[in-house]
Amino acid sequence: MIAIKDAYLGFGDQAILDGVSTAIDPRRRIGLVGSNGAGKSTLLKVLARKIALDHGTVDIAHGLQIGYLPQELLLTSHQSVFDETFAGCGTLAHLQAEAERLEYLLEHEYHDAVLEKYNHVQERLNQYTPAHIERMARTILLGLGFSESMMRKPVSSLSLGWGMRVVLARLMMSGSDFYLFDEPTNHLDLQTKDWFVGYLRSLKSGFLLVCHDRYVLDALCDSTIELERGKLTSYPGNYTAYRKQKEKDLELLYIHYEQQQREIAQKMATIQRFRASASKAQAAQAMLKEVNRIQRLTLPPKPKPIKIVLPHAERSARIVCSMKNLAYRFGSSQIFKQVSLIVERGQKIAVVAPNGTGKSTLLGCLDGRYSDYEGTVSFGERVQVASFVQDQNAVLNQYMTIMEYVDSVAPDGNRARIRGLLGSFLFEGDAVDKKIGVLSGGEKNRLCMAILLLQGANFLLLDEPTNHLDMQSKEVLLQALQAFDGTILFVSHDHDFVNRLATHVFELRPDGGALFHGNYDAYRAYKQQQAIVSGPSTLQDVVVGKTQSIDGDAEKKALKKEIVQLERRIAKLESSIQKIEHAFIDHGYGTSGYEKLLQALKSDQKELAVVMHDWEKKQQRLYELQ
């Protein structure tokens, strides 16, 4: 167990942790959520013992190995990528140390239980041969997108993104019992992210995960902890289940708040009437004391959301953009070649490829940032292009104020319209006089999106539009883009965003590309099927369809019913486990109450594992029938 008791930590006037007490089961897979600035990264640092509490304690069970991945860490090692990753195998060192400890105990005081543990450790040591560790390191590096040649490069020669992948690989090699992940997918492309999710699913270790990708949280987490205004609140289930429960809790809180306010108002009115009467003055005083003893409910502050309403797009020609045999190289390095794609009006096409294949470069060839490409790019009649670039510092003038810059790029110069639009992106009042250079990443993102809307384009080129946005802002942006009646070609590493926005997926390859009809899940399903059943070597325009037999439909219906029943049981078990975990705080280690809770916890966890296994099998079968 990891026990946090009466924890307090403050920065300036803000309480990051305000008298928090909770227990974390290291076998659980937990999503840590909260608004930007709530202190999620700080909490992970506290648990990793990188930051000390002002007051309170964090107790970690003896022998529990905790692995920690910060958001960004610059590696300066001159070792090769492979050697650096190989050296991260902490399990081997841990097993060797444990074997030495047990050998010492056996020499001085023999016990059958100690001998049994020693034999078990020796069995595991026999598995951790250099060949086994080498295979494990190579598997992890290949999964994270490293080629054999990149594995031989010195770590110090890598970019920050690839360096963070080495940090992640080392952590995965550590064999920790519990992991603290702070945005582990930040530098991963969609395909690598899919691999990482699958890899974490295969681990027996638990983790506490901070991530702004809803798909990752939903796919990996069996419970959720919210950090809000210095308090931790636990919820059973993944992010989607947390959001549903949170909305219900807020609705109930507002109802109780209004009831309490009415009750207080009624009692205060009675008190005022009684005060006017000398014979009832004493009763009024007693009632006032009663009202003052009422514990007031408080409502959480409502964050002001951004408002995005894309203007109606002028109807363009049916063929919006045509690329033929497009090729680009940086110096002697060929980025891509023979790329041909026809973009039609109304399509929302996601460009997917591993990092380094040239997704951003492709968009740059279309918006004019790169003109030295080979091949042809042509646009249809009445097509107006607007671009959102990933490197916002390259396009924004850091020395101008927000208002000065928007004035310089606004096509119509309508001050009232500009101020209204900036206000909807939370740039209100004196905020428009801020220098662009002092803005945060999220603020720069919102400014670039506001500028995009001012251009009134009908063909949007979007390169990572969700970078630096919180969950709520992502949802607002997604809904606006879904409702947009123009055409979109976009790049994003956010699985949920891509899946819900894309009507087509364009797979960019070093030697060409292929267009797939359907969203990202449909594209993945087709690729998985293609990996099993050998398909055509060249794909140009593949329609991902669904064919169902009558028997298949009946099986699907039965599976869905069974899955619902299993999910209800899972929810009950998770709720029970959550209550037991909180109860540990009130019982000392080794007491009878502690042992009873431990037995109940093991029983529920064992049943949950069985039910989850059954649920996963049925979900997999349902997925195969789609």
N, C-alpha and C positions, 0 to 999 in steps of 0.2 A: 504493500500500500504506500501511496504518497499522501501524507496528511498535512494539510495547511490549517493552522490554528491561529485565530485572532490576528491575521496578517494585516498590517497597515504599511502603505508605501505612498508617499506623496511627492509630486514635483511642483514646486511653487504652491499655488492655491488649489491645484487639482489633486484629488485623492484617486490614485490609480487602483489601489486596493484599500478598502475602508472597513476594517474589522472582519475580514473574510475568514470563514472556516469551512473546509470541505475535505472530502477524501476522494482520491482518484485511484481506481483499480488499474494497475499497469497492463492488464489484459484487455482493456477496453480500447475501442478506436473512436476517438472523440474529436469532434470539430469544435474549434474555439472561434466564436463569432462576436462581433461588436462593431460599432461605428468606427470610422477612421479617427485615431487619436484616443480611443478608449483605453489603450494600454495592453493590447494583446501581445505584442512583441516583448513588452516589458515583463509580463507575467511569465512568458517562456524563459526569459533571462533569469528571473527569480528562481524558477524550478531547476534551471541549469547551473545555478549558483554563480552566475555572472554578475548579479546585482543583489545586494543585501537588503533585507526588509528594514524599515524604520522600527517596527515593533512586530512581535509575533514570531512564529516558527514554521519551518517547512521540514518535516521529518520524512526521510526516504528509507524504506525497508533495507535492512542490511543485505549487501550483496547485489542489490538491484542496479544493473548497468543502464545508464541513461545516455542516449545519443542526442546531440543537439545540432540542428542546422539553422544558422542565422540567415537573414534575408540576403545579405551580401558579405562575402569574405574574400579578400584578395590573397591568393596563394602565390608565394614567391619561390616555390621549390624549383630547383634545377633538375630534379629527377624526371624521368619520362612519365607520361600519363599512366602507363601500365604499372611501373614500379611504385609510384605514389599510391595508386589504388591498392596494389598488392600489400603494401605496408600497413594498410588500414585494418587488416584482419585482427581486430581486438579479441575475437573469440578464442583464438589459439593461445594468446598470452594469458587470458583469463583461465582457460582450462589447465594450462601448465602450472599456474600459480595455485589453483585449487588442488591439483594433484600433489604438489609439494606440501601443501598444508595437511592434506589427508594422510600422506606418508608419515609426516611428523606425529600425527595423532596415533596412527597405528603402531609406531615404534614405542610410544610412551604409555598408551592405554588402549588396548585392543577392544573393539566393539564390533559386533556383526553389522550394525547399521552403518558404521564408518566404512567397513570393508565393502559393503554393498554400494555406497556412494563412490568409493574409490574405483571400483570395477566399472561403474557407469561412466565416470570421467575418462577412464582409460579407453573405453569403447568409443567415446566421442573423439578423443585425441587420435585414435587410429583412423578416423574418418577425415580429420583435418591434416592430410598430407600436403606437401607442397603442390602436388599435381592437382589435388582437389581445390586448393585455394586459388591456383592459377586459373582453373576452369571457371570458378565462381567470379573472379575479377573480370575475366574476358566476357562472360555472359552479361554482367552488369554494364560494362563499358559499351558493348555492342547494343544493348537495349537502350542506352542513353544516347545513341547516335554516333559513337566514335568508330571510325574506320580503323583497320589494322595500321595504316600509315600514321593516323593521328595518335594512336596509342604509343608510338615511338617518339613523339614530339616532347620536348621539355615543357613542363607545366607552365613555366614562366613566359612561354611564347604565346599562350592562349589568350583570347579575349575574356572579358569578365564573365560573359554568359557561359562559355565553355569551361572556364575555370570553376564556376559554380557547379557545373556537372561533375567535375572531378571531386569537389567537396562532397557532393551527394553520393558519388560512387564510394568514396572512402567510408562515409557514414553507413552505407548499406553493407559494407564489408565488416563493420565493427561487430555485428551480431549482438547488438544491444537488446536489452529486455523491453525497453520503452523508449520511444523516440519523441523528440520535440521538433516539429517541422514548422518553420516560419516561411511561408510562401515557397514551397519546394518546386512548384511548377512554373515559377516566374520566367525562367530561361529555357523552357521546353516547348518545342513545336507540338502540334496536335498528335502526330503519330507517336512521338516519344512520350508524351503525356499519357496516351493510351497504354503504352508499355508499362510506365511507372505505376499507373493505377492497378494493372494486373499483377505487377510484382508485389506491391504492398498487400494486395489481397492474399497472396500466397504465404506471407510471413505469419508466424505465430505471435510475433511481438505486437504490443499495443502501441498507441501513439496519441499525441495531442497535436492537432493540425490546424494551422492558420492558413486559409486559402480564400481567394476571392473568386474562384471558379466553382459555380454551383454544382456542375456535373461531378467534379472531384469530391466535393463534400457529400453529395448524395450517394456516389458510388462506393465510398470507403467507410463512412462513419456510421456507427451504430448508436451513438448518443451525441448530444450537443451541449456545450457550455457557453452561455452568453455572459460577456463582461460588459456591464453597463453601469455607469455612475459609481464605480468602485465596488460593485457587488457582483457575485457570481451566481448564476441561476442555471440549474441543470434541467435538460429536457431529454426524454427518451427519443430515439430515432435520429434520422439524418436531417439535413438542412431543410428539406421540404416539410418534413414532419414538424420540425421546430417552428417554421414560419406559420404553419396552420395553428399550432398550439399557442404561439405568441399572439396571433390575432385574436383568438378566442379569449385569452387571458386579458388582453387590452380592452376588449369589448365588455368583459365582466367588470374590470376595474372602473371603466367609465360609468357603468350602471350603478355600481356601489358608491362611487364618488358623488354622483348626482343625488342618490338617495340620502347619503350622509349630509350633503349640503342643504337639502330640503328639510331634513330633520333638525339640523342646527338652526336654520332660519326660523322654523316654526317655534322652537324652544326659545330663541332669542326674542321673538315677537311676544310670546307669553310672559317672558321675564320683564319686558318693557311695560306690559299692561299691569303686572303685579306691582312693579316699582311705584306706579302712580297711586297705589292704595297703601296706606300706612299699615293696615292689618295684614297685608300680604308681602310686605317688604322682606321679612325674614325668609319666607318661602322663595322669593325671587333670588335672594342671595344663595340659598341652598341649590336652587336650580342652576345658577350661574357656575357654581363650583363643579356641578355635574357635567355641564357643557364643556368646561375647561379641561376636564379629565378625559374627554373623548380623544382617542388617538386619530389625528387627522390623516385621511388618505391624501396622497399627493400624486399628481399626474406627471408622467415623464414628459420632458420638453419635446415638442414635435419638431424634428429637423425640417428645415424648409427645403422642399425638393426642387430640383431643376425642372423646368418646363420646356419640352421640345415639341414644337409643332412644325413639321416640315411643310413648306408652302406647296400649293398645287403645282405639279410639274407640267410645263408645256409639252404637248404631245409631239414626240419626235418621229422620225422615220422608223420603220420596222427594224431595219438593221442599224443598230446604234453604233457599233464599233466592229471593225474587221481587222484582224491581225493575220498576216501571211508570212510564214517562214521567218518569224522574228528571231533574232539572235543578238546576244550581247556578251561582251568580254571586258574584263578589267585587266589591262595590260596583256600578259600572255595567258591569263586564266579565262577559259570559256565558262561563262555563268550558265547560259542555256542557249539552245539553238533549235531551229525548225519548229518554233511554236506557232501554231495556227489556231485561231479561235474566232468564232462569230458570236457577238453579243447581241441579243435581240431585246427589243423594248419590253420593259416590265420584268425582266429576269433579275434575280438577286443571286449572283454567282460568288461563291467562296473559293478563293485560290488556296489550295493546300499543297504543302511540300515540306520536306525536312529543312531545317535552318541551313542557310548557305546556298540554297538552290536558286534564289533570285526572285522571291515573291515581291519584295519591296522594289526591286529593280524593274520588274515587269510593270508595276504601276507607274514608276518613274518614267518609263518609255512612253506611257500613254498621256501623262499630264505635262510632258515637256521638260521635265528635269534632266532627262537623258535624251540627247538627240543623235548620238553617235552609234545608233544601233543599225543592224543589218535587217533586211526584209522591209515589209511595208505595214503601216498603221493608217487606217482611214476611218473617218467618222461620217455618219449619215446626216441627212439634212435636219436642221433645227435641233441639233444636239449641242447642249451646253454642259461643259465639263467643270466639275469642282472637285478639289482633292483635299483629303485629310491625311497628312503625313505623320509617320511615326516619330521622326526626329523633329519635334516642334521647335527646338532651339535654332534649327537651321533656317526656319522660315519666319520666325517672329523676331522683330526688332527689339532687342533686350533693353534698349535705352529709351524707348518711347513709352508713354503711359498707355493704358488700355484704350482710353478714348481716342488718343492721338492715332494709335495704330488702326483702330477700327474705322476712324474717319478716312484714313488714307487708302483703305481697301474697299470701303462700301461703295457700291456702284451708283446708288441714288443720293447718298448724303443726307437722307431724311433723319435729322437729329432725334425727333420724338420716337420714330420707329427703332432707331439704333439703341436709344436708352431703354426702351421697353424690352427689346430683345436681350440686351445685356442683363437687365433686371431678372428676366426669366432664367438666366444662367447664374444667378446669385451675385452679380456684379452691380450693386446698388449704391446710391449716394456717392460718398467720397471714394468708394472702392474703385471707381472707374479712373481715378487719378493715380492709382498704383503703377509703378514702373513694372514692365513685363518681366524684367530680370529678377524680381524678388518673388514672383509667383511660384507656388508649389506645382508639382507635376499634374495634380488633379485640376488646379486652376487653369493651367496652360491648355490642358485638354478641353476644358469647357469653353475657353476663349476661342480656340481653333474651331470648335463645333459651331459656335455662334457666328463666326466669320463664314463658315461653310453655308449656313442658312441664309445669310445676307446675299449670297450670290444667285439664288434662285435657279440653280442648275437642275437639269433633268437626268444627268448621268453622274453619279457619285463614285469616286475612287477613294476607298477608305482603308488606310493601313493601320491596323491595331487601334480602332477607335475606342476601345474599352480600357486602354491602359490608364492606370491611376484612378479609375472610377470605383466607387463602392458599389455594393450589390444593388442598392435602390436606384442609383443613377444609371447603372447598366440596364436595369429593367425599363426605366423611362426611355432611354435611348433605343432599346430594342423595339419597344412598342411604336415609337415614332417611325423607325425605319421599316417596320412591318407594314405600317399604314401608308408609306410613301408610294406614290403612283408613278414614280420614275424608274430608273434602272440603276443597279448597284453592282459594282465589282469590288470585293473586299477581302482583306486578309485579317484573320484573328486567330489567336491561340486559345480563345475561350470556347470550350466545347459546347456549353449550353447556348451561348450566343450564336455560334455558327449553326448549330443544329436547328434553332428556332427561326433563324432569318433566311438561311439559304434555300432557294428553290432548285439550285444546281450546284454542283461541285466541279471545279476545274483542277485536275491533278497536274501540277507543273512538274516536268521532269527535265533533267539536263539535256535530253535530246528530243524534246517535244512536249506533248501533253494530251490529256483526254478529258472530255466533258461528260459528266454523269448527271442524269436527271434525278432529282430527289434531294433530301437533306443529308446531313453528315452521317446520321445513323444508317440511312439507306446505302450510302457510299461504302461505309465500313462493312456492312453485311455483304455487299457484293464482293468486296476485296477478300473477305474471309472465305466466301464460297469459292472464289477464284483460286485461292491458295489450296483448297481441298480438291476441287475438280479442275483439272487443267483446262484453261480457256484460251481464247485467241491472244496472240502475242501483241497485237496492236489494237487499241480501242480508240475509236473516234467519238462516237456519240451513242453511249450505252443507256438504254432505258432500264432502270431498276424497277421491275414490276413485282407484283404479288400474285401467285397462283395458289389457290386453295381448293382442295377437294371437299366434298360434303363431309366425309369422315374426318378430315382435318379440322373443319369448322366445329364439329361436335367435340373433338378432343380439346380444341382451344377453349371452348365454352366451359368444359369440365375443369380444365386446368386453372382458368381464371377464378372459378368458384373456390377451388381448393387453395389457391394462393391467397385469396381474401381471408379465408379461415385461418391459414397459417400466420398471416400478418397480424391478425387480431391476437393470436396467442403470443406472438413475438412481442407485441406492444405491451401485453400484460406482464410478461416475464421481465422485459426491460424496465418497466415501471417498478416492479417488485425489487429487482436488483438495485435500482437507483435508491430506493428507500433504505435498503439494507446498508448500502455503502455510506449513506449519510448517518446511519445509526452508529457506525463504528466510532465516530467522534466522541460519543458519550460513554464508551466502554474501554477500560484500560486493556492493554495487550495481555493475553493469558488468562484473563478473568473468565468466569463461567459464561457471562453475558457475551463476551467477545467470541468464545468458542461456539456458542449457539448461533450467533450471527454468521460466523464463518461457515458452519455446516449448511445453514440455509442458503448462503451465497453460492457455495459449491453446487448444491442441488439445483438451484435455479439456473446457474451457468451451464451445468451439464445438459439440462433439458433444453436450454436456449440453443446450445451448439447443435443438438440433434434436430430441433425444429428448423434452425437456420440452414442446415445441410439439406433438409428436405425441400425447403423453400427455394434454395439455389438450384437444385436439380429441376424442379418444376418450372422455374423461371427460364432456365436454359432450354428446356424442351419447348416452352412457349415461344422463346426467341427463334428456335429452329423452324417453327411452324409459320412465322410471320412472312 
